[in-house]
Amino acid sequence: GDSALCRLIQRTLENNRDLQAAAARIEQARQAYRVDKADLFPTLNGSVVANRETNDYYGEKFVGDAQHDLKASLNWEIDLWGKFRWGKRKGEALWKASVEDERALRMSLIAEVASAYFNLVALDNELAIVRRTLNARKEGVRLAKLRFEGGLTSETPYQQAQVEYAKTATHIPVLERDITLKENEIAFLAGEYPSHIDRVREPSTILLPESLPIGLPSTLLERRPDIRAAEQKLIAANAAVGVAYTNMFPRLSLTATGGVESDDFSNLFKSPMY
């Protein structure tokens, strides 16, 4: 129910550097999964070569030998033992694990920002209470001085009032420092430079739910992103074992190569050599 906190959380999710790095890791894992999946299909390569050799021996006529090649090769390793299928499963699991890691980081950031925000509001209210107390102590010092100067009391109560006033005054710079540090902490989480953090001043304006719908322990475990990420990493580790196991067996690859060669580039596609 706090619009300032909602805006702060939104800025954090947009600008936090760790969250941006986690999003980049998701894209990296997704592209790696595509590479692993592509290993199931044939590989097509092409090459274009142009060279010129010369023979220039002493006493002999200069001879130049040019050659132009245009070739293509097709290679396909048959997945006899499931090596590439295991690799595909591993890549997919790592991709899903990176997604869950990003979700866990997102939830942690929201919790940290909210906790720091409420601590900041509590520090503001504590500082306001200390300042009101300081004003009351100041008034107590004034009254104690009047009583002492009027001969109603000894100097001891007046000195005690001064001590209480000074003791209360020492809390203000400490709280102001803590407020600045807490604002800097929130700004760091939000990926911003240290600045003033907008917030409510009265905790009574913050509406909190009466109860939290936690749910059953089993469903709670299924929803937790850190546990889901650990599950996917276990699947990836098992797939890595499968890849390593298949490396013990022979590999079967089919290779086909074709192209044209010619001494004259203009007659490259008329060459009888294929």
Sequence and secondary structure as in RCSB ss.txt:
>XXXX:A:sequence
GDSALCRLIQRTLENNRDLQAAAARIEQARQAYRVDKADLFPTLNGSVVANRETNDYYGEKFVGDAQHDLKASLN
WEIDLWGKFRWGKRKGEALWKASVEDERALRMSLIAEVASAYFNLVALDNELAIVRRTLNARKEGVRLAKLRFEG
GLTSETPYQQAQVEYAKTATHIPVLERDITLKENEIAFLAGEYPSHIDRVREPSTILLPESLPIGLPSTLLERRP
DIRAAEQKLIAANAAVGVAYTNMFPRLSLTATGGVESDDFSNLFKSPMY
>XXXX:A:secstr
  HHHHHHHHHHHHH HHHHHHHHHHHHHHHHHHHHHHTTS EEEEEEEEEEEEE  TTS  EEEEEEEEEEEEE
EEE SSSHHHHHHHHHHHHHHHHHHHHHHHHHHHHHHHHHHHHHHHHHHHHHHHHHHHHHHHHHHHHHHHHHHHT
TSS HHHHHHHHHHHHHHHTHHHHHHHHHHHHHHHHHHHTT  S      S GGG    SS     HHHHHHH H
HHHHHHHHHHHHHHHHHHHHHTTS  EEEEEEEEEEESSGGGGGG SB 
